[in-house]
Amino acid sequence: MTSELFLQLLDDVVFCVLSDNSETVEEWLDNLPRSWGKLAGLAIILSKDRIGRTLIDSERRMVWNHLWINLQKLKLDRKINI
């Protein structure tokens, strides 16, 4: 998979994980245990399903990083809007 296609996949996967798991996202925002692991796992599973194979280590790290960055943006938005 080309890097451009993989980046598009990352955006789509993160959007789906965050929008389909709002309760877990709220738990993560509230620093509840296991919420990060659940979101990270869901993102890996969805990525794997979308590309039809197991992710290599660098791809997994990219998925986690992209998810983390987007979660941090949500956290920042939450603080700004308080």
ABEGO torsion letter per residue (X at the ends): XBAAAAAAAAAAAAAAAAAAAAAAAAAAAAGBBGAAAAAAAAAAAAAAAAAGBBBBAAAAAAAAAAAAAAAAAAAAAAAAAX
